[in-house]
Amino acid sequence: MLPDCLSAEGERRCRRLLAGATARLRARPAAAAVLVPLCSVRGVPALLYTLRSSRLAGRHKGDVSFPGGKCDPTDRDVVQTALRETREELGLVVPEEHVWGVLRPLQDQPKASVVPVLAGVGPLDLQSLRPNPEEPCSGSLVGHLKSGAHPAPAGNQSTRAGGGALRAVPAAAQNPPGHPR
């Protein structure tokens, strides 16, 4: 049952499955890292995403993505990169002990790998997020993990799927007043 994915047993099982890969991949050099934040919104299991500003230059403008970014030379490892970027982009502080594991790197472009870092952030109130206007994200989205879930107030958000196709994701949008999209 899906709601169990955020239970203590689900977390233990996930940490156990990712332990070997996490130890191996955590210190591996990477170009960037993203946080895959597992949360619950109004009791419904969800993933937290960011919506990148349409004012950005380059190929990622307007994309739905996980919070994250380039590794800084001062970052100890990819976990620290993902946590730092999430704090900078959304004002969401995720303690390192909430990290469940590190997933296999993905190639964003030739010679540039992005490492996903999985973390449980617990119950989330979208109004508590404070997106930084200096960061490339223009808001946050929540994709519900519950099958058959009704779209949250913002309705369906279009996202890029493989091959540039669009698909709908039930999501709740959070854009602070005066924050550019």
C-alpha positions as CSV (number, residue, x, y, z in Angstrom):
1,M,0.0,0.0,0.0
2,L,1.4,3.4,-1.1
3,P,0.9,5.4,2.2
4,D,3.3,2.9,3.8
5,C,6.1,4.2,1.6
6,L,6.6,7.0,4.1
7,S,6.3,4.8,7.2
8,A,9.2,4.1,9.5
9,E,9.4,0.5,8.1
10,G,9.3,1.9,4.5
11,E,12.2,4.2,5.4
12,R,14.2,1.4,7.0
13,R,13.7,-0.9,4.0
14,C,14.7,1.9,1.6
15,R,17.8,2.8,3.6
16,R,18.8,-0.9,3.7
17,L,18.4,-1.3,-0.1
18,L,20.4,1.9,-0.8
19,A,23.1,1.4,1.8
20,G,25.7,-0.1,-0.6
21,A,25.1,2.4,-3.4
22,T,25.1,5.3,-1.0
23,A,28.5,4.4,0.5
24,R,29.9,4.0,-3.0
25,L,28.3,7.0,-4.7
26,R,28.2,9.6,-2.0
27,A,31.9,10.6,-2.4
28,R,32.0,10.1,-6.1
29,P,32.7,13.4,-8.0
30,A,29.6,14.8,-9.8
31,A,28.7,18.0,-11.6
32,A,25.4,18.4,-9.7
33,A,23.1,16.9,-7.1
34,V,19.3,17.1,-6.6
35,L,17.2,16.3,-3.6
36,V,14.3,13.9,-4.1
37,P,12.1,15.1,-1.2
38,L,9.5,12.6,0.0
39,C,6.9,14.4,2.0
40,S,3.2,14.3,2.9
41,V,0.8,17.2,2.2
42,R,-2.5,17.0,4.1
43,G,-1.7,13.4,4.9
44,V,-1.1,12.4,1.3
45,P,2.4,11.0,0.3
46,A,4.0,13.3,-2.2
47,L,7.2,14.5,-3.9
48,L,8.3,18.1,-3.8
49,Y,9.4,19.7,-7.0
50,T,10.6,23.2,-8.1
51,L,9.3,25.1,-11.1
52,R,12.2,26.8,-12.8
53,S,11.7,30.3,-14.0
54,S,10.7,30.8,-17.6
55,R,13.0,33.9,-17.6
56,L,16.1,31.7,-17.4
57,A,18.4,31.4,-20.4
58,G,19.1,27.9,-21.6
59,R,17.3,24.6,-22.0
60,H,15.9,24.2,-18.5
61,K,13.7,27.3,-18.3
62,G,10.2,26.6,-17.2
63,D,11.0,23.0,-16.3
64,V,9.7,21.1,-13.4
65,S,12.7,19.7,-11.5
66,F,13.9,18.6,-8.1
67,P,15.6,21.2,-6.0
68,G,19.4,21.1,-6.5
69,G,22.3,22.4,-8.5
70,K,26.0,22.4,-9.2
71,C,28.4,21.1,-6.7
72,D,30.5,23.8,-5.0
73,P,34.2,23.1,-4.3
74,T,33.3,23.7,-0.6
75,D,30.7,20.9,-0.6
76,R,31.9,17.8,1.3
77,D,29.9,15.5,-1.0
78,V,26.8,15.2,-3.1
79,V,24.5,15.0,-0.1
80,Q,25.8,18.4,1.2
81,T,25.2,19.8,-2.3
82,A,21.6,18.6,-2.5
83,L,20.8,19.8,1.0
84,R,22.5,23.2,0.5
85,E,20.7,23.8,-2.8
86,T,17.3,22.9,-1.3
87,R,17.9,25.4,1.6
88,E,19.0,28.1,-0.9
89,E,16.2,27.6,-3.4
90,L,13.2,26.9,-1.1
91,G,14.2,27.9,2.4
92,L,13.6,24.2,3.4
93,V,16.2,22.9,5.9
94,V,16.6,19.2,5.7
95,P,18.8,17.6,8.3
96,E,21.4,15.2,7.0
97,E,20.0,12.4,9.1
98,H,16.8,12.6,7.0
99,V,18.7,11.4,3.9
100,W,17.6,7.9,3.1
101,G,20.3,7.3,0.4
102,V,22.0,8.2,-2.8
103,L,20.7,7.0,-6.2
104,R,22.6,6.1,-9.3
105,P,23.9,9.3,-11.2
106,L,22.0,10.4,-14.3
107,Q,23.7,12.0,-17.3
108,D,22.3,15.5,-17.8
109,Q,24.6,16.3,-20.7
110,P,27.9,14.7,-22.0
111,K,30.3,14.5,-19.1
112,A,27.9,16.1,-16.6
113,S,26.3,13.8,-14.0
114,V,23.5,14.7,-11.6
115,V,23.2,12.6,-8.5
116,P,19.7,12.2,-6.9
117,V,19.7,12.2,-3.1
118,L,16.6,10.7,-1.5
119,A,15.3,12.2,1.7
120,G,12.2,12.1,3.9
121,V,11.2,15.6,4.8
122,G,8.0,14.7,6.7
123,P,4.7,16.6,6.7
124,L,5.0,19.7,4.6
125,D,3.0,23.0,4.6
126,L,3.5,24.7,1.2
127,Q,3.0,28.1,2.8
128,S,6.1,27.5,4.9
129,L,8.4,27.3,1.9
130,R,10.3,30.5,1.1
131,P,11.6,30.4,-2.5
132,N,14.6,32.6,-3.0
133,P,14.0,35.2,-5.8
134,E,17.8,35.0,-6.5
135,E,17.6,31.3,-7.3
136,P,16.4,29.9,-10.6
137,C,13.2,28.4,-9.3
138,S,10.0,30.4,-9.4
139,G,7.9,28.3,-7.1
140,S,7.3,24.8,-5.8
141,L,5.0,22.0,-6.9
142,V,3.8,18.9,-5.1
143,G,3.1,15.7,-7.0
144,H,0.9,13.3,-5.0
145,L,2.0,9.7,-4.9
146,K,-1.5,8.4,-4.0
147,S,-3.1,6.6,-6.9
148,G,-6.3,8.2,-8.0
149,A,-5.5,11.3,-6.0
150,H,-7.5,14.4,-7.0
151,P,-5.4,17.3,-8.3
152,A,-4.6,19.8,-5.5
153,P,-5.8,23.4,-5.9
154,A,-3.5,24.4,-8.7
155,G,-4.8,21.5,-10.9
156,N,-2.6,19.6,-13.4
157,Q,0.8,21.0,-14.2
158,S,2.4,20.1,-17.5
159,T,5.9,18.6,-17.2
160,R,8.4,17.4,-19.8
161,A,8.6,13.7,-20.0
162,G,11.1,11.7,-22.1
163,G,11.4,12.9,-25.6
164,G,10.0,16.3,-24.8
165,A,6.4,15.1,-24.6
166,L,4.1,16.7,-22.0
167,R,2.2,14.8,-19.4
168,A,0.0,16.0,-16.5
169,V,1.0,15.7,-12.9
170,P,-1.6,16.4,-10.1
171,A,0.1,19.2,-8.3
172,A,-0.3,22.1,-5.9
173,A,1.6,25.2,-6.8
174,Q,3.1,27.7,-4.4
175,N,4.2,31.0,-5.7
176,P,4.8,33.8,-3.2
177,P,3.2,37.2,-4.1
178,G,5.5,39.3,-6.2
179,H,7.8,36.3,-7.1
180,P,8.4,36.2,-10.9
181,R,7.4,33.0,-12.6
